[in-house]
Amino acid sequence: MTKKILLSVFLLPAAMAFAQQYGGMWIPTELNEKEMKDMGMKISAKDIFNTQKPSIKDAVVQFNGGCTAEIISPKGLLLTNHHCGYGQIQAHSTVQNDLLSNGFWAKNPEGELPNPGVKVDFIVDIKEATDQILEGTDNLVEPELAKKISKNIEVYKNAQKIESYQSIIVKPMYYGNKYYAFTTETYKDIRLVGAPPQSIGKFGSDTDNWVWPRHTGDFSMFRIYAGKDNKPAEYSKDNVPYVPKHYLPVSIKDKAENDFTFVFGFPGKTTEYLPAVAVEKIMKDIDPARIAVRDVALKTLDEKMRVDSETRIKYASKYASVANYWKKWIGEVEGLKKSNAVEKKVMYEGSLVAKNPEIKTTLDQLNKLYNDQAPYALNNAYYTEVVRNAETLKLAGDYYDYVASVEAGRMDEKELAKLKTKVTSFYKDYSAELDAKVTAKLLALYANKTAPQFLPVGFNKYKDENQNIPIIEEMSKNSIVTGRAQVNGAALTADVEKAFSNQDKLVKTLKKDPIYQLYVSMKETYMKNADPQFTALQGKIDDLQKKFMAQQMATDKDRKFFPDANSTLRVTYGKVKGSTPRDAVSYGYQTHLAGVIEKYVPGDYEFDVPKKLIDLYNKKDYGFYKDKSGDVPVGFTATNHTTGGNSGSPALDANGNLVGLNFDRQWEGTMSDINYDPRFSRNIMVDTKYILFIIDKFADSKWLIDEMKVIK
């Protein structure tokens, strides 16, 4: 067994670079240029990130805090995923003008749609600041350590000379063993330019999510607007298209297996350096709990969305959000098992201990802490997922915070205005009757899966979901939280201002509200019986993880360590490649339009295909967007190490040209957040040929392509 595991870890195919044994999300100021060039890159690291002259980093932005996007024209034209722009497309949609179903394409700049609150962030500079941030911390322990680091960060930020429209963000790396400072610029006038109908942009929907082969045209287009000085400005009709320092040429050249690619973006979170015991808990306890909660919520929503168009539109974005990580966690569990992740970690830890016996003490302590934390961690997983996915309880949580703030005298006009805006937006896409059913079913799950010591007194009455449904429906009908009962002469769903007009009465009414009281019983029981213990143990785990990380880096001199993803700008590189994830199953690296037609199910909400796209296929009206097979390529896979936040990231070729748009990972490799395995880990990208084909031939929006520099 030991020899087999070691062979599977270390004797990888020659085509894989050594660094890709463990994946890699590299800080762009610290790229291994030689290794990248050995794998096929033609440009230099300075072409990727340079503060002295324009470089590729000047065309890559964080989109609205959670995705990535890239500039593809000298007029600030922005490309990101359809699912990244989904909320904005939904916001402009109505039953009468359903942009989700019909798509949207501005015919000229005047037709582009504003999106209040949407922003993009550029990274202007990156500097290591470890010495400054950790100065004077050698002998400190928590909480004094955190206070000193926080103070040092403020001192550092105040000492930097930046423009009025710039900010400094300081982030820990390697579990706090290093710190880096990022100088950012934020643009706030972002307008919707184009989006295909969801029958293209979301083709395959939840069935195909996280899987390969994939045939989704997951892209949408926006434009950055700036003041007349090209600097960031609030939305104004007088703003003009942003002129970028650099924009990406778009290549429609054919791809071949083993072509070099790299992905540039803002990956959200990975945990590649956890001990074996932590991975085992995730695989056996935490992920299965999360999956179980979301499974119930999704099935209940789906029943209603399939038969009611208004509900489908109202819940489209939320359903997709819930389903996204539900399916990811399912794949993660399977991938961790299949890649022998725990066994590999145990073997690796053994090799570290052989070189440095002190590591055994650290690992023994980590094992004990994780086992002590296990019951509290499991309750944390169930509780947080139930409250997050039972929207009625989530809403009650906002009012709970409001009551606490009012009673403590902290609720000022600014905070009150923010709350009113938040709940008004929430109610817009909320169905109290539907969520009463979701809540009833989730309460049954929570009651049945939670150990008695973590349940409120009398909570066993919720164990039968069939009995729960009428009980929770009655509570919902009589609740001001759900907006089905009134306070101050108005329902919160209809007139927020009037409902908040007498705050004293609102607070008193909330505290007697049946839904509010249900939430309070769950919240206060959790905060008393689970959260303090979970948090205290997690603090000790975090301290030891920092030590374990430092020990790994000091002991394993042969391994190239990259910092875990934390929503900062990173580069990952690899090769165009298919995979063989299971016995007798082999995936090619490229899908085509023919595959869209193969999956076509007329009228189906996941696999319907627009008539015009079918006509283009039947006529073979592909222009120069077809490849050597004579078909239009739709998607492709490569060995780039990506995660959430890389959605919308540019996939670039050896010369720095845009060849694809990252949007997903292959299901068999979703465990790559915890354990990258080059045999299974593949990122999935929309091919630029398909993107331009849809814009040109399907949307008749050649004016957008005319803006771009297309490499044929």
C-alpha positions in Angstrom: 0.0 0.0 0.0 2.7 2.5 1.0 4.7 1.9 -2.2 1.6 2.3 -4.4 0.7 5.6 -2.7 4.2 7.0 -3.1 4.4 5.9 -6.7 1.1 7.6 -7.5 2.2 10.8 -5.8 5.8 11.1 -7.1 6.1 9.1 -10.3 3.8 11.3 -12.5 3.8 11.3 -16.3 6.8 13.1 -17.8 4.5 15.6 -19.5 3.6 17.1 -16.1 5.9 19.7 -14.7 7.3 19.0 -11.2 5.4 22.0 -9.8 2.1 20.5 -10.9 2.4 17.6 -8.6 0.9 20.0 -6.1 -0.7 22.5 -8.4 0.2 26.1 -7.9 -1.4 29.6 -7.5 1.6 31.9 -7.7 1.9 35.5 -6.7 2.6 37.3 -10.0 5.7 39.0 -8.6 7.2 35.6 -7.8 6.8 33.6 -11.0 9.2 30.8 -11.9 9.9 32.1 -15.4 12.3 29.3 -16.3 9.8 26.6 -15.5 7.0 28.4 -17.4 9.3 28.8 -20.5 10.3 25.1 -20.2 6.6 24.3 -20.4 6.2 26.4 -23.5 5.7 30.1 -22.5 7.1 32.6 -25.1 6.7 35.8 -23.2 8.6 37.0 -20.1 7.4 37.3 -16.5 7.7 41.1 -16.9 5.1 40.9 -19.7 2.7 39.4 -17.2 3.3 41.7 -14.2 5.2 45.0 -14.5 4.7 48.2 -12.5 7.0 50.3 -14.8 5.2 49.8 -18.1 1.9 48.2 -19.3 1.6 44.5 -18.8 -1.1 41.8 -18.8 -2.0 42.5 -15.1 -3.4 45.9 -16.3 -6.1 44.0 -18.3 -7.2 41.8 -15.4 -9.7 42.9 -12.8 -11.6 41.5 -9.9 -15.2 41.7 -10.9 -17.6 42.9 -8.2 -15.6 41.3 -5.4 -16.1 37.7 -6.3 -15.1 36.9 -9.9 -12.5 37.9 -12.4 -12.8 39.7 -15.7 -10.5 41.0 -18.4 -10.4 43.9 -20.8 -10.5 42.9 -24.4 -10.6 46.3 -26.3 -9.1 49.8 -26.1 -12.5 51.0 -25.1 -12.7 49.2 -21.8 -14.8 46.2 -23.0 -14.9 43.7 -20.3 -15.4 39.9 -20.6 -16.5 37.7 -17.7 -18.7 34.7 -17.1 -22.4 34.6 -17.6 -22.8 33.3 -14.1 -20.7 36.2 -12.8 -22.9 38.7 -14.4 -26.1 36.7 -13.7 -27.3 39.0 -10.9 -27.0 42.0 -13.1 -28.8 40.3 -16.0 -31.5 39.2 -13.6 -31.8 42.7 -12.2 -32.6 44.1 -15.7 -35.1 41.2 -16.3 -38.9 41.2 -15.9 -41.6 38.7 -16.9 -42.4 41.0 -19.8 -38.7 41.6 -20.7 -36.9 38.4 -19.7 -33.2 39.0 -20.5 -32.3 35.8 -18.8 -34.3 33.8 -21.3 -33.8 36.1 -24.3 -30.3 37.4 -23.8 -29.3 41.1 -24.2 -27.1 42.8 -26.8 -26.6 46.6 -26.8 -26.6 47.9 -30.4 -24.3 50.8 -29.5 -22.7 52.4 -26.4 -25.9 54.3 -25.7 -27.8 51.1 -25.2 -25.5 49.7 -22.5 -27.2 49.3 -19.1 -25.9 50.8 -15.8 -25.5 48.5 -12.8 -25.5 50.5 -9.5 -23.1 49.0 -6.9 -21.1 46.9 -9.3 -17.3 47.6 -9.3 -14.1 46.3 -10.6 -10.7 46.4 -8.9 -7.3 46.7 -10.6 -4.1 45.6 -8.9 -1.6 48.4 -9.4 1.3 47.0 -7.3 2.2 44.1 -5.0 4.9 44.3 -2.3 6.0 41.9 0.4 5.6 43.6 3.8 6.4 40.7 6.1 9.1 42.5 8.1 7.0 45.6 8.7 3.8 43.7 9.6 5.5 41.2 12.0 7.8 43.7 13.6 7.7 43.4 17.4 5.6 40.3 17.4 8.2 37.6 18.2 7.1 37.0 21.8 3.4 37.8 21.5 0.5 35.4 21.7 -3.2 35.9 21.0 -5.0 38.3 21.5 -2.1 40.6 21.8 -0.5 39.2 18.6 -3.5 40.1 16.5 -3.7 43.6 18.0 0.0 44.3 17.2 -0.4 43.0 13.7 -3.5 45.1 13.1 -1.6 48.2 14.4 1.4 47.4 12.2 -0.8 47.1 9.2 -2.4 50.5 9.8 1.1 52.1 10.3 2.2 50.5 7.1 -0.8 51.6 5.1 -0.6 55.2 6.4 3.1 55.4 5.4 2.4 54.5 1.7 2.0 57.3 -0.8 -1.0 56.6 -3.0 -3.6 58.5 -5.1 -6.9 59.5 -3.6 -8.7 56.8 -5.7 -6.3 54.1 -4.6 -6.3 51.7 -1.6 -3.9 49.4 0.2 -5.0 45.9 1.2 -2.6 43.9 3.3 -3.1 40.1 3.3 -1.4 37.3 5.2 0.1 34.4 3.3 1.3 31.0 4.4 -1.0 31.1 7.4 0.5 34.4 8.6 4.1 33.5 8.1 4.3 36.2 5.4 2.4 39.4 4.5 1.9 41.1 1.2 0.5 44.6 0.4 -1.7 45.1 -2.7 -2.3 48.6 -4.1 -5.8 48.7 -5.8 -7.8 51.1 -8.0 -11.6 50.7 -8.1 -13.9 51.7 -10.9 -17.6 52.0 -10.1 -19.4 52.7 -13.4 -19.8 49.3 -15.0 -22.4 48.8 -17.7 -23.9 45.6 -19.2 -23.1 45.3 -22.9 -24.2 41.8 -23.8 -25.2 38.4 -22.6 -26.4 35.3 -24.5 -29.7 33.7 -23.5 -29.3 31.3 -20.6 -29.9 28.5 -23.0 -26.4 29.3 -24.2 -24.8 31.0 -21.2 -26.2 28.4 -18.7 -26.6 25.5 -21.1 -26.6 22.3 -19.1 -27.4 24.3 -16.0 -27.2 22.2 -12.8 -26.9 18.8 -14.6 -23.7 19.8 -16.3 -22.4 22.0 -13.6 -18.9 20.9 -12.5 -18.7 18.2 -15.1 -17.0 17.5 -18.4 -17.7 17.3 -21.3 -19.2 20.7 -21.2 -21.0 22.8 -23.8 -21.8 26.0 -22.0 -21.2 29.5 -23.5 -20.6 30.9 -20.0 -19.8 34.5 -20.8 -21.2 38.0 -20.6 -19.8 41.4 -21.5 -19.6 44.7 -19.6 -17.8 48.0 -20.1 -15.8 50.1 -17.7 -16.7 53.8 -17.7 -14.5 56.5 -16.2 -14.5 60.3 -15.8 -13.2 62.4 -18.7 -9.7 62.2 -17.1 -9.9 58.3 -17.3 -9.9 58.1 -13.5 -12.5 56.3 -11.4 -15.8 58.1 -11.1 -19.3 57.4 -9.7 -21.9 56.6 -12.4 -22.7 59.6 -14.7 -24.2 59.8 -18.1 -21.2 62.1 -18.9 -18.7 59.3 -18.2 -16.7 57.9 -21.1 -15.4 54.4 -21.9 -12.3 53.6 -19.9 -9.0 53.6 -21.9 -6.9 50.7 -20.5 -3.1 50.6 -20.2 -3.3 47.1 -21.8 -6.0 45.0 -23.3 -5.9 41.3 -24.3 -5.7 40.3 -28.0 -8.2 37.6 -28.7 -6.8 34.5 -30.4 -8.9 32.2 -32.5 -6.1 29.9 -33.5 -6.6 26.1 -33.1 -5.5 24.5 -29.9 -3.6 21.3 -29.5 -3.1 18.9 -26.6 -0.1 20.0 -24.5 -0.2 23.6 -25.6 1.0 25.9 -22.8 -1.7 28.0 -21.1 -1.9 30.2 -18.0 -4.8 31.6 -16.1 -4.6 35.0 -14.4 -7.2 35.9 -11.8 -8.4 36.1 -8.2 -8.8 32.6 -6.8 -10.9 32.7 -3.6 -9.8 30.1 -1.1 -7.7 26.9 -1.0 -6.4 24.8 1.9 -3.6 22.7 0.3 -1.4 22.5 3.5 -3.9 21.0 6.0 -2.9 18.0 8.1 -4.4 14.6 7.2 -6.8 14.7 10.1 -8.4 17.9 8.9 -8.9 16.4 5.4 -10.5 13.3 6.9 -13.0 15.5 8.9 -13.9 17.4 5.8 -14.4 14.3 3.7 -16.4 12.2 6.3 -18.2 14.9 8.3 -18.3 18.5 7.2 -19.0 18.2 3.4 -21.7 15.5 3.8 -23.5 17.7 6.3 -23.4 20.7 4.0 -24.5 18.5 1.1 -27.5 17.1 3.0 -28.9 20.6 3.9 -28.6 22.0 0.4 -30.0 18.8 -1.1 -33.3 19.4 0.8 -33.4 23.2 -0.1 -32.7 22.6 -3.8 -35.3 19.9 -4.3 -38.0 22.0 -2.6 -37.2 25.1 -4.7 -36.9 23.1 -7.9 -40.4 21.7 -7.5 -41.9 25.2 -7.6 -39.5 26.7 -10.2 -40.3 24.1 -12.8 -44.0 25.0 -12.8 -44.0 28.7 -12.1 -42.2 31.2 -14.3 -42.4 34.1 -11.8 -40.7 31.9 -9.2 -38.1 30.7 -11.7 -37.0 34.2 -12.5 -37.2 35.3 -8.9 -35.1 32.4 -7.6 -32.9 31.8 -10.6 -29.7 33.4 -9.3 -30.2 32.2 -5.7 -30.9 28.6 -6.9 -27.7 28.6 -9.0 -25.7 29.9 -6.0 -27.0 27.2 -3.7 -26.5 24.5 -6.3 -23.0 25.5 -7.2 -21.2 24.5 -4.0 -23.7 21.6 -3.3 -22.4 19.9 -6.4 -18.9 21.0 -5.8 -18.8 19.4 -2.3 -20.2 16.1 -3.7 -17.4 16.0 -6.2 -14.9 17.1 -3.6 -15.8 14.1 -1.4 -15.5 11.7 -4.2 -12.3 13.2 -5.4 -10.6 13.1 -2.0 -11.5 9.4 -1.8 -10.4 8.6 -5.3 -7.1 10.5 -5.0 -6.3 8.8 -1.6 -5.9 12.3 -0.2 -5.8 11.3 3.4 -3.4 8.5 2.8 -1.1 10.8 0.8 -1.1 13.3 3.6 -0.2 10.7 6.1 2.7 9.5 4.0 3.9 13.1 3.4 3.7 13.9 7.1 5.7 10.7 7.8 8.4 11.9 5.4 8.5 15.3 7.1 8.8 13.7 10.6 11.7 11.6 9.3 13.6 14.8 8.4 12.4 16.8 11.4 11.2 14.8 14.5 9.8 18.1 16.1 7.0 18.0 13.5 5.5 14.9 15.2 4.7 17.0 18.3 2.9 19.5 16.1 0.9 16.8 14.3 0.0 15.1 17.5 -1.4 18.3 18.9 -3.3 19.0 15.7 -4.8 15.5 15.7 -6.1 16.0 19.3 -7.5 19.5 18.6 -9.4 18.4 15.5 -10.9 15.4 17.3 -11.9 17.6 20.3 -13.5 20.0 17.9 -15.3 17.4 15.8 -18.8 17.5 17.4 -18.8 21.3 17.5 -17.6 21.5 13.9 -20.3 19.2 12.8 -23.0 21.4 14.6 -21.4 24.5 13.0 -21.8 23.0 9.6 -25.4 22.0 10.0 -26.4 25.2 11.8 -24.8 27.7 9.4 -26.1 25.8 6.3 -29.6 25.6 7.7 -29.8 29.3 8.6 -28.2 30.3 5.3 -30.5 28.2 3.2 -33.8 28.7 5.1 -34.1 32.3 3.9 -36.8 33.1 6.4 -34.3 32.3 9.2 -31.6 34.2 7.5 -33.9 37.2 7.3 -34.8 36.8 11.0 -31.1 37.0 11.7 -30.9 40.4 10.1 -33.7 41.6 12.4 -32.0 40.0 15.4 -28.9 42.1 14.7 -31.1 45.1 14.3 -32.9 44.6 17.6 -29.5 44.1 19.4 -28.1 47.3 17.8 -31.2 49.4 18.7 -31.2 48.2 22.3 -27.4 48.9 22.6 -27.9 52.4 21.1 -25.7 51.7 18.1 -28.3 52.0 15.4 -27.6 55.3 13.6 -29.2 56.7 10.5 -26.5 55.3 8.2 -26.8 51.8 9.6 -30.6 52.0 9.4 -30.5 53.1 5.8 -28.2 50.2 4.9 -30.6 47.7 6.6 -33.6 49.2 4.8 -31.8 48.8 1.5 -30.8 45.3 2.3 -34.2 44.0 3.3 -35.9 45.8 0.4 -33.6 44.1 -2.0 -34.1 40.8 -0.2 -37.9 40.9 -0.3 -37.8 41.6 -4.1 -36.7 38.0 -4.8 -38.4 36.3 -1.8 -41.4 34.0 -1.6 -42.6 33.7 2.0 -44.9 30.8 1.2 -42.2 28.8 -0.7 -39.6 29.4 1.9 -41.9 28.4 4.7 -41.8 24.9 3.1 -38.0 25.0 2.7 -37.7 26.1 6.3 -40.0 23.4 7.6 -38.0 20.7 5.8 -34.6 22.0 7.0 -35.8 22.2 10.6 -36.7 18.5 10.4 -33.2 17.7 9.0 -31.6 19.8 11.8 -33.6 18.2 14.5 -32.8 14.7 13.3 -29.1 15.2 12.5 -28.1 17.3 15.5 -26.9 15.9 18.8 -29.4 16.7 21.7 -27.0 19.0 23.5 -27.0 21.4 20.6 -30.8 21.6 20.2 -33.0 24.2 21.8 -35.4 22.9 24.4 -38.5 21.3 22.8 -36.9 21.2 19.3 -37.7 17.5 18.9 -41.2 18.6 17.8 -39.7 19.6 14.5 -38.5 16.1 13.6 -41.4 15.3 11.2 -41.2 17.5 8.1 -44.8 16.7 7.1 -46.0 18.0 10.5 -43.7 21.0 10.2 -45.1 22.3 7.0 -48.4 23.5 8.3 -46.8 24.6 11.6 -44.2 26.8 9.9 -46.7 28.1 7.3 -49.0 29.3 10.1 -46.0 31.0 11.8 -45.0 32.5 8.5 -48.6 33.9 8.0 -48.5 35.6 11.4 -44.9 37.0 11.0 -43.8 40.5 10.2 -40.4 39.1 9.4 -41.9 37.3 6.3 -43.9 40.4 5.5 -47.2 38.6 5.7 -48.3 40.5 8.9 -48.1 44.2 9.4 -46.3 46.5 11.8 -46.9 50.3 12.1 -49.7 49.9 9.6 -47.6 48.4 6.8 -46.0 45.1 5.7 -42.2 45.2 5.5 -42.5 43.8 2.0 -44.7 46.7 0.8 -43.5 49.8 2.6 -40.2 49.6 4.5 -40.2 53.2 5.5 -43.7 53.0 7.1 -42.9 49.7 8.8 -39.8 51.3 10.4 -41.5 54.6 11.2 -41.9 53.7 14.9 -38.7 51.7 15.8 -39.8 51.2 19.4 -43.0 49.4 18.3 -41.1 47.5 15.6 -38.6 46.1 18.1 -41.4 45.1 20.5 -43.3 43.4 17.7 -40.3 41.6 16.4 -39.5 40.2 19.8 -43.0 38.6 19.9 -42.8 37.4 16.3 -43.0 33.6 16.0 -40.4 33.3 13.3 -38.1 35.7 15.2 -38.5 33.7 18.3 -37.7 30.4 16.5 -34.5 32.0 15.1 -33.6 33.3 18.6 -34.0 29.9 20.2 -31.7 28.3 17.6 -29.1 31.2 17.6 -28.8 31.5 21.3 -28.5 27.7 21.8 -25.8 27.5 19.2 -24.0 30.5 20.6 -24.0 29.0 24.1 -23.4 25.3 23.4 -21.3 25.2 20.3 -19.8 28.4 18.9 -17.5 29.3 21.9 -16.0 25.8 22.0 -15.7 25.6 18.2 -14.1 29.1 18.0 -11.7 28.6 20.9 -10.4 25.3 19.4 -10.2 26.8 16.0 -8.0 29.6 17.4 -5.6 26.9 18.7 -5.7 25.0 15.4 -4.9 28.2 13.5 -1.9 28.9 15.7 -0.6 25.4 15.2 -1.3 25.4 11.5 0.9 28.5 11.2 3.7 26.6 12.9 3.1 23.5 10.8 3.2 25.6 7.6 6.5 27.1 8.7 7.9 23.6 9.5 6.8 22.3 6.1 8.6 25.1 4.3 11.7 24.8 6.4 11.9 21.0 6.2 10.9 20.1 2.6 13.5 21.9 0.5 12.5 20.1 -2.7 8.9 21.3 -2.8 7.9 24.6 -4.3 5.4 26.2 -1.9 2.8 28.7 -3.1 0.5 30.5 -0.7 -3.1 29.3 -0.4 -5.6 31.3 -2.4 -7.2 34.2 -0.5 -8.8 36.3 -3.3 -5.6 38.0 -4.3 -4.2 38.1 -7.8 -2.5 34.9 -8.9 -1.1 33.1 -11.9 -1.5 29.4 -12.5 -0.1 27.6 -15.5 -0.4 24.2 -17.2 -1.2 22.5 -20.5 -4.2 21.9 -22.6 -5.1 18.3 -21.7 -7.8 15.7 -21.5 -8.0 13.1 -18.8 -8.7 9.5 -17.8 -10.6 9.9 -14.5 -12.0 6.3 -14.3 -11.3 2.9 -15.7 -12.1 2.8 -19.4 -13.2 6.4 -19.4 -11.2 8.9 -21.4 -12.1 12.6 -21.9 -10.8 14.6 -24.9 -9.7 18.2 -24.2 -12.1 19.9 -26.6 -15.9 20.0 -27.1 -17.7 21.3 -30.2 -21.1 22.8 -31.3 -22.1 19.3 -32.4 -22.2 18.3 -28.8 -24.6 21.1 -28.0 -27.0 19.7 -30.6 -26.5 16.2 -29.3 -27.7 17.3 -25.8 -30.6 19.4 -27.2 -33.9 18.7 -25.5 -36.7 20.9 -26.9 -38.3 23.1 -24.2 -36.1 21.7 -21.4 -35.0 24.4 -18.9 -31.4 23.0 -19.0 -30.9 21.7 -22.5 -33.1 23.8 -24.8 -31.2 25.4 -27.7 -32.2 28.7 -29.4 -33.6 28.2 -32.9 -31.1 30.5 -34.4 -28.2 28.5 -33.0 -29.7 25.3 -34.5 -30.1 27.1 -37.9 -26.4 28.2 -37.8 -25.4 24.6 -37.0 -27.6 23.1 -39.8 -26.3 25.6 -42.4 -22.7 25.2 -41.0 -22.6 29.0 -41.1 -19.4 29.2 -38.9 -17.3 31.8 -40.7 -13.7 31.6 -39.5 -14.7 30.4 -36.1 -14.5 26.7 -37.0 -11.4 24.7 -36.2 -9.6 22.0 -38.3 -12.5 19.6 -37.6 -14.9 21.8 -39.4 -16.9 22.5 -36.3 -17.0 25.4 -33.8 -15.0 24.6 -30.6 -17.1 25.3 -27.5 -15.0 24.4 -24.4 -11.6 22.9 -23.5 -9.7 21.6 -20.4 -6.2 22.1 -19.1 -4.2 21.4 -16.0 -4.3 24.9 -14.6 -5.0 24.9 -10.8 -8.1 27.1 -10.3 -10.9 27.6 -7.8 -13.8 29.8 -7.0 -13.0 33.4 -7.8 -11.2 32.2 -11.0 -14.6 32.4 -12.7 -14.2 34.8 -15.6 -10.4 34.6 -15.5 -8.6 34.9 -18.8 -6.9 31.7 -20.1 -3.9 32.8 -22.1 -1.6 31.1 -24.6 2.2 31.1 -24.7 2.2 34.6 -26.2 -0.2 36.2 -23.8 -3.3 36.1 -26.1 -6.7 35.3 -24.8 -7.7 31.8 -25.9 -10.4 31.0 -23.3 -12.5 32.1 -20.4 -12.2 30.0 -17.2 -15.6 29.1 -15.7 -15.5 25.7 -13.9 -13.5 22.6 -12.9 -14.0 19.0 -13.9 -16.1 17.2 -11.2 -13.5 14.5 -10.6 -11.0 17.2 -9.7 -13.0 19.5 -7.5 -11.0 18.3 -4.5 -8.1 20.4 -5.9 -8.9 23.1 -3.3 -7.5 20.7 -0.7 -5.5 18.1 -2.7 -4.5 18.9 -6.3 -4.0 15.7 -8.2 -2.7 16.2 -11.8 -4.4 13.0 -12.9 -7.9 14.4 -12.3 -7.6 18.2 -11.8 -8.7 20.1 -14.9 -10.1 23.6 -15.3 -12.8 24.2 -17.9 -12.8 27.1 -20.2 -15.1 28.6 -22.9 -13.2 28.7 -26.2 -12.7 32.2 -27.6 -13.9 30.9 -31.0 -17.3 30.1 -29.5 -17.5 33.4 -27.7 -16.8 35.4 -30.9 -19.0 33.1 -32.9 -22.0 33.8 -30.6 -21.3 37.5 -30.6 -20.9 37.7 -34.4 -23.1 35.1 -35.9 -25.8 34.6 -33.3 -26.1 38.1 -31.7 -25.3 40.1 -34.9 -23.1 42.3 -32.7 -20.0 42.5 -34.9 -19.5 46.1 -33.8 -18.1 44.6 -30.6 -15.7 42.3 -32.4 -14.6 45.3 -34.5 -13.3 46.8 -31.2 -11.1 43.8 -30.5 -7.7 42.8 -31.8 -8.5 39.3 -33.1 -5.5 37.0 -33.8 -6.5 34.7 -36.7 
